Amino acid sequence: MTRFEAPRGTQDILPSEQPLWQWVTGEMADVCALYGYRRIDTPAIEDTELIIRTSGGGSDVVQKETYTFTDRGGRSLTLRPEATAPICRAYVQHGLHREAQPQKLYTVGPMWRYDRPQRGRYREHWQLSVEAIGTDDPAIDAEVIQLYAELLRRVGVQDYVLELNSIGDRNCRPAYVELLSAWLDAHDSELDAEARAKRVTSPLRVFDVKSERMQKVLAAAPKIGESLCEECREHFARVREFLAAYGVGYELAPTLVRGLDYYTRTTFEFKDEAIGAKETICGGGRYDGLIEEIGGPPTPGIGFGAGLERLLLSIGTDRTEPQQVDVFFVCEDSADRARVLPVVAELRRRGLRADLDYAGRSMKGQVTQANRLGAGWTVVVADSRATVREPGRPDWTASLDELVDRLAG
């Protein structure tokens, strides 16, 4: 008989893992709400052309990593590889540009990329995406960055590095790209195959090559920070000023770039060594040309995508297992379960997590199960009387009729 397993690069999030996942995603929602970001959920599938336009037709994402298929109506659809483009598409489609700006939006959900599975990297992976659309105020850049720093503080992640750069705009970046291209021409013999391939899609993408040898070669290349126009220099200075006001530390990373034309000015990454190397757990930046690229009016924006699985690796799993039930009923042989079940249901209606044994356990086994579930109250029922055990307090007894008011009152 065939033994089925989850597809390669995907994972089952088991009941024992759910409390940690729910806690982290709950902290994400709480932080976003405190900062005024409202939740938006977009479809898992998008028009393939949207993904091509916003990821770059020659990029690895489009050429190698997307899950693209033709549906029965002949339409080309793609599982979303990230959330920024879908959120911006929804912004244009539903006329959010006609509402008060900026639109501060976030989502938490699964994304899909065909990539080599490894620790913390899945083909189906979860991301927090935070987007502030409709303003180019450098203070919002700092807020978006500080929001993620605050999330890390809340979940106890401290050993991270924030890398920061400015990549200019459409006014000053072309001159830099020309300067970089000339340098790459002069040093072509030192480039490897991956660097040459990335250069074909965009010269800026050579800085994405991870090999140590190429990083040493590219260290001598012209830096984009040396070519910023006055407006971009001022914008970046203000971002850094506001981050300092927030108390957010960072390292300047002159080779931290984004390869597509709609990316502008601020770019950043949070990195952590929890999975054995300094890996990115959150990456983002300003994309002032993206809305226009997909058919909307010229609209500035900034945001980030942060992987949930990688964040969980940074947090670790040595957290105390939360209580799973408030009340667990242990029924002796003389107990009338037909009277116990309505009591359990009423406690649940009043907001208490209540449960009892359905596995035919002995009295001792039922008590063990109550302890395993971290029950706040263990209720031992004999006939129509109940003895309530609560850690650190004397036992007390009550009739089943009295029990609900005493526990839920």
C-alpha positions in Angstrom: 0.0 0.0 0.0 1.3 3.5 -0.8 2.4 5.5 2.1 1.6 9.1 1.5 3.7 12.0 3.0 3.6 15.8 2.7 5.1 17.0 -0.6 8.9 17.7 -0.4 9.5 21.2 1.0 6.3 21.4 2.9 5.5 20.7 6.5 2.6 19.7 8.8 2.3 22.1 11.8 1.3 19.6 14.4 -0.9 20.2 17.5 2.2 20.2 19.8 3.7 23.0 17.6 0.5 25.1 17.3 0.8 26.9 20.6 4.2 28.5 19.6 2.9 29.3 16.1 -0.3 30.9 17.5 1.7 32.9 20.1 4.1 34.3 17.5 1.4 35.1 14.9 -0.7 36.6 17.7 2.3 38.8 18.7 2.6 39.8 15.0 -1.1 40.8 14.9 -0.9 42.7 18.2 2.2 44.7 17.2 0.7 45.6 13.8 -2.5 46.7 15.4 -0.7 48.9 17.9 1.1 50.6 15.0 -2.1 51.2 13.1 -1.6 48.5 10.4 -4.8 46.8 9.3 -5.0 43.2 8.1 -5.6 42.3 4.5 -5.7 38.8 3.0 -5.2 38.2 -0.7 -5.7 35.1 -2.8 -3.0 32.4 -2.8 -3.0 32.6 -6.7 -2.4 35.7 -8.8 -2.2 36.5 -12.5 1.2 35.3 -13.7 1.9 38.6 -15.4 1.7 40.4 -12.0 4.4 38.2 -10.6 6.6 38.6 -13.8 6.3 42.4 -13.6 7.1 42.7 -9.9 9.7 40.0 -9.7 11.5 40.6 -13.0 11.1 38.4 -16.0 14.8 37.3 -15.9 15.0 36.8 -12.1 15.5 33.4 -10.4 12.1 33.8 -8.8 10.3 33.9 -12.1 12.6 31.5 -14.1 13.2 28.8 -11.5 11.1 29.3 -8.3 7.5 30.1 -9.1 4.7 27.5 -9.1 3.0 28.5 -12.4 0.1 26.6 -14.1 -2.6 27.1 -16.7 -6.1 26.7 -15.3 -9.0 25.1 -17.2 -10.0 28.4 -18.6 -6.5 28.8 -20.2 -5.4 31.5 -17.8 -1.8 31.5 -16.5 -1.8 31.6 -12.7 1.0 31.6 -10.1 1.0 30.7 -6.5 2.2 33.9 -4.8 5.9 33.8 -4.0 5.6 36.9 -1.7 2.9 39.3 -0.5 3.9 42.8 -1.5 2.8 42.6 -5.1 -0.6 41.0 -4.3 -1.2 43.7 -1.6 -0.3 46.5 -4.1 -2.6 44.9 -6.7 -5.4 45.0 -4.2 -4.5 48.6 -3.3 -5.0 49.6 -7.0 -8.0 47.3 -7.7 -10.1 48.4 -4.8 -9.2 52.1 -5.0 -7.4 52.3 -1.7 -5.5 55.2 -3.2 -8.7 57.2 -2.9 -8.8 56.7 0.9 -6.7 58.5 3.5 -3.0 57.9 3.0 -0.9 56.2 4.0 -2.6 52.8 3.8 -1.0 50.8 6.5 -1.6 47.1 5.8 -0.3 43.7 6.8 -0.9 40.0 6.2 0.3 36.7 7.6 0.0 33.7 5.4 1.7 31.0 3.2 3.9 31.8 0.2 5.3 29.4 -2.4 8.7 29.1 -4.0 10.4 26.1 -5.6 13.7 26.2 -3.8 16.1 23.6 -2.3 14.5 22.7 1.0 16.8 23.2 4.0 16.5 24.2 7.7 14.2 27.2 8.0 13.5 27.3 4.2 10.4 25.6 2.8 8.8 25.5 -0.6 5.6 26.4 1.2 6.5 28.9 3.9 4.8 31.5 6.0 5.5 35.2 6.0 4.5 38.4 7.8 4.2 41.2 5.2 3.9 44.8 6.4 3.3 47.5 3.9 2.9 51.3 4.3 1.6 52.7 0.9 1.0 56.3 0.0 3.8 58.3 1.6 7.5 58.9 1.0 8.0 60.4 4.5 11.4 59.0 5.9 9.7 58.7 9.3 7.5 55.8 7.9 10.6 54.0 6.8 11.9 54.2 10.3 8.6 53.1 11.7 8.4 50.0 9.5 11.9 49.0 10.5 11.3 49.7 14.2 8.0 47.7 14.1 9.9 44.5 13.3 12.6 45.4 15.9 9.8 45.7 18.4 8.3 42.3 17.3 11.8 40.7 17.9 11.9 42.3 21.3 8.5 40.9 22.3 9.4 37.3 21.2 12.8 37.4 22.9 15.2 37.6 19.9 18.2 39.7 20.6 21.2 38.4 18.7 20.4 39.9 15.3 22.0 42.5 13.1 20.1 45.2 11.1 21.7 46.1 7.8 20.7 49.3 6.1 21.4 51.1 2.8 20.0 53.5 0.3 19.9 52.6 -3.4 18.9 56.0 -4.7 16.0 56.6 -7.1 15.3 56.9 -10.9 17.1 60.2 -11.0 20.5 59.1 -9.6 20.6 55.3 -10.0 21.1 55.2 -13.8 24.4 57.0 -13.5 25.5 54.5 -10.9 24.4 51.5 -12.9 26.5 52.9 -15.8 29.5 53.3 -13.5 29.0 49.8 -12.1 28.6 48.3 -15.6 31.9 49.8 -16.6 33.6 48.3 -13.6 32.1 44.9 -14.2 33.3 45.1 -17.8 36.8 45.8 -16.6 36.7 42.9 -14.1 34.8 40.4 -16.2 37.5 37.8 -15.9 37.1 37.8 -12.1 33.3 37.1 -12.2 31.9 33.6 -11.9 29.0 32.2 -13.9 26.4 33.2 -11.4 27.5 36.8 -11.3 27.5 37.0 -15.0 24.0 35.5 -15.2 22.7 37.9 -12.6 24.3 40.9 -14.4 22.3 40.1 -17.5 19.0 40.7 -15.6 20.4 43.8 -13.7 23.9 44.8 -12.9 22.8 45.5 -9.3 22.0 41.8 -8.8 25.7 40.8 -8.9 25.7 41.8 -5.2 23.3 39.0 -4.5 25.9 36.4 -5.2 26.7 34.7 -1.9 30.0 33.0 -2.7 32.8 34.3 -0.4 35.2 34.7 -3.4 32.8 36.9 -5.3 32.0 39.0 -2.2 35.7 39.7 -2.0 35.9 40.7 -5.6 32.8 42.9 -5.4 34.1 44.6 -2.3 36.2 46.8 -4.6 33.2 47.7 -6.9 31.7 51.2 -6.9 29.1 51.7 -4.1 25.8 53.1 -4.8 26.0 55.4 -1.7 28.7 57.3 -3.5 26.3 58.2 -6.3 23.2 59.4 -4.4 21.6 62.7 -5.5 21.0 65.3 -2.8 17.4 64.4 -2.3 18.2 60.8 -1.7 21.1 61.7 0.6 18.7 63.9 2.7 16.0 61.2 2.8 18.6 58.6 4.0 20.0 60.9 6.6 16.5 61.5 8.0 15.8 57.7 8.1 19.0 57.3 10.1 18.1 60.2 12.4 14.6 58.7 13.1 16.1 55.2 13.7 18.5 56.8 16.2 15.6 58.5 17.9 13.9 55.1 18.2 17.1 53.6 19.6 17.3 51.1 16.8 20.9 50.1 16.1 22.1 49.2 12.6 25.1 48.6 10.3 25.5 50.3 7.0 25.7 47.8 4.2 26.8 49.5 1.0 26.3 46.4 -1.2 22.7 45.7 0.1 20.7 46.4 -3.1 17.5 45.5 -4.9 17.7 44.8 -8.6 14.4 46.0 -10.0 13.8 49.6 -11.1 10.8 50.2 -8.9 12.8 49.7 -5.7 14.1 53.1 -4.4 16.1 54.6 -1.5 15.8 52.7 1.8 16.6 49.0 1.8 17.2 46.8 4.9 17.6 43.3 6.2 17.5 41.8 9.7 19.9 38.9 10.0 20.4 36.2 12.6 22.7 33.3 13.1 20.1 30.9 14.6 20.3 28.5 11.7 24.1 28.2 11.6 25.0 31.2 9.5 24.0 34.9 9.4 20.7 34.4 7.5 18.1 37.0 6.6 14.9 36.7 8.8 13.4 39.9 7.4 14.0 41.9 4.2 12.4 45.0 3.0 12.7 48.4 1.4 11.1 51.3 -0.4 9.3 50.6 -3.7 8.1 54.0 -4.9 7.6 52.7 -8.5 5.8 49.4 -7.9 2.2 50.7 -7.9 2.8 52.6 -11.2 4.4 49.5 -12.7 1.2 47.5 -12.2 -1.1 50.2 -13.6 -1.8 52.4 -10.6 -1.0 56.1 -10.1 2.5 57.1 -9.0 2.5 56.0 -5.4 5.3 55.7 -2.9 5.5 52.7 -0.5 7.7 50.7 1.8 7.4 47.3 3.4 9.0 44.1 4.4 8.6 40.3 4.3 9.6 38.3 7.3 9.7 34.5 7.3 7.8 32.8 10.2 9.8 29.6 10.1 13.1 31.4 10.4 11.8 33.6 13.2 10.8 30.4 15.1 14.4 29.1 14.7 15.6 32.4 16.2 13.2 32.1 19.1 14.0 28.4 19.8 11.6 25.8 21.3 12.6 26.0 25.0 9.4 27.8 25.9 7.1 26.6 28.7 4.2 24.5 27.2 1.1 26.6 27.8 -1.9 25.2 29.7 -4.1 23.2 27.3 -7.3 22.9 29.4 -8.7 24.8 32.3 -10.9 22.0 33.7 -10.5 18.2 33.3 -13.1 15.8 34.6 -12.0 12.5 36.1 -14.9 10.1 36.3 -15.0 7.2 38.7 -17.0 4.1 37.8 -20.0 5.4 39.8 -20.1 8.7 38.0 -23.1 9.4 35.7 -21.4 10.7 32.5 -24.8 11.8 31.2 -24.8 14.4 34.0 -21.2 15.3 33.5 -21.4 16.1 29.8 -23.9 19.1 30.2 -21.6 20.5 32.9 -18.7 20.4 30.5 -20.7 22.0 27.8 -21.8 24.8 30.1 -18.3 25.5 31.2 -17.3 25.8 27.6 -20.1 28.2 26.9 -18.8 30.4 29.7 -15.3 30.5 28.2 -13.5 27.7 30.0 -11.5 25.0 28.2 -13.1 21.9 29.6 -12.6 18.2 28.7 -12.8 14.7 30.0 -11.6 11.2 29.2 -12.8 9.4 26.0 -10.1 6.7 26.0 -11.4 4.4 28.7 -8.5 5.2 31.0 -8.4 4.1 34.6 -8.8 6.6 37.4 -5.0 6.9 37.7 -4.7 7.3 33.9 -7.3 10.0 33.9 -5.4 12.0 36.6 -2.2 11.5 34.6 -3.9 12.9 31.5 -5.2 15.9 33.5 -1.6 16.6 34.5 -0.4 16.1 31.0 -2.8 18.7 29.7 -1.8 21.2 32.5 -5.3 21.4 33.9 -5.9 24.3 36.3 -8.7 22.3 38.0 -9.0 18.5 38.1 -12.6 17.6 39.0 -13.0 14.0 40.3 -16.6 12.9 39.9 -18.2 10.2 42.0 -22.0 9.8 41.9 -23.3 13.4 41.8 -20.5 14.9 43.8 -17.3 16.4 42.6 -14.0 16.9 44.3 -12.0 19.8 42.9 -8.2 19.7 43.0 -6.2 22.8 42.3 -2.4 23.0 42.6 -1.3 24.9 45.7 -4.8 24.9 47.3 -6.9 22.6 49.5 -9.4 20.3 47.7 -13.0 21.3 47.9 -16.3 19.5 47.1 -19.5 20.5 45.5 -22.5 19.1 43.7 -22.4 19.0 39.9 -25.2 21.6 39.9 -23.1 24.0 41.9 -19.9 23.4 40.1 -20.4 25.6 37.1 -21.1 28.8 39.1 -18.1 28.1 41.4 -15.6 27.5 38.6 -16.9 30.1 36.0 -18.3 32.6 38.4 
